[in-house]
Amino acid sequence: MYKKELRTKDYMIVGLQTNFCIDASVKSAFERGHRVIIPKGTNSTFDNNYMDGETTYKYYNEMMWPKRFADCISLEEAIEMMEK
């Protein structure tokens, strides 16, 4: 599904607030033609009025982003890509 080498237009996004900052960054980069890579376990969020943080994480990382907006890969694969 993804290429193992990084290119100039590839973005590896990690951080806090999966459902706000991270999601906005993922979709913004995707809309501009960049390949987006999300290493598993490298973003998180807080509980909100609708879902707890773990459910929110799973929603974005397992349902929303993969095969649409981002390549969600293992942390080991991400490290391997950065070492090349």
PyMOL commands that set and color helices and strands:
alter all, ss='L'
color gray80, all
select helices_A, chain A and resi 18-31+53-64+75-83
alter helices_A, ss='H'
color red, helices_A
select strands_A, chain A and resi 10-12+15-16+35-39+43-44+71-73
alter strands_A, ss='S'
color yellow, strands_A
deselect
rebuild
show_as cartoon
